[in-house]
Amino acid sequence: MPSKHLNRARVYRPDDVLYERAQAAASDVGSNMNAHIIEFLRWLVGDTDDLPARPAKPVPSTESGIAADPADTADR
């Protein structure tokens, strides 16, 4: 049976904690992961100058209860 989706699925592999935090952040601004990733990609390739919205405060990690330090993930 052919796919019912317009576009084929793409695979990316963020770590579990980052993914959970990103889902929470997208939800906090009334969005979802798919919409946010597509809007980021549109910004990345220059189709728009507007980055997708993000929450006013960092989303804490469920493991530590504190927001991740951006310097910890700078090389990823």
C-alpha positions in Angstrom: 0.0 0.0 0.0 1.5 3.4 -1.0 2.2 6.0 1.7 -0.6 8.4 2.4 1.9 11.2 3.2 2.8 13.9 0.7 6.5 13.8 1.7 8.6 10.7 2.7 9.8 10.5 6.3 13.3 11.7 7.1 15.4 10.4 10.0 17.3 12.4 12.6 18.5 11.1 15.9 18.7 13.6 18.8 19.4 12.1 22.2 16.2 11.2 24.2 16.5 14.1 26.7 17.0 16.7 24.0 14.0 15.3 22.0 11.7 15.4 25.1 12.8 19.0 25.8 12.3 20.0 22.2 8.8 18.5 22.2 7.9 20.4 25.3 9.4 23.7 23.9 7.3 23.3 20.7 4.2 22.5 22.7 4.8 25.6 24.9 4.6 27.8 21.8 1.6 26.0 20.4 3.5 24.1 17.8 4.8 20.6 17.2 8.2 19.0 16.2 7.3 18.6 12.5 6.2 22.2 12.0 9.2 23.5 13.9 11.8 21.4 12.1 10.3 22.4 8.7 10.3 26.1 9.7 13.9 25.8 10.9 14.9 24.2 7.6 13.2 27.0 5.6 15.2 29.5 7.6 18.4 27.5 7.1 18.2 27.5 3.3 17.2 31.2 3.2 13.5 30.9 2.3 12.6 33.0 5.3 14.4 35.3 7.8 12.1 34.3 10.6 13.2 31.5 13.0 10.3 29.5 14.6 9.2 30.7 18.0 10.7 29.4 21.2 9.6 29.6 24.9 10.8 32.7 26.8 12.6 30.5 29.3 14.8 27.5 28.7 13.1 24.1 29.0 14.6 22.2 31.9 16.0 18.7 31.4 13.9 16.0 32.9 17.1 14.3 34.1 18.5 17.1 36.1 15.7 19.6 36.5 17.8 22.4 35.1 18.2 23.7 31.6 21.2 22.4 29.6 24.2 24.7 29.2 24.5 25.6 25.5 28.3 25.2 25.7 27.8 21.5 26.5 26.2 20.9 23.1 28.2 23.4 21.0 30.1 20.7 19.1 27.2 18.5 18.1 
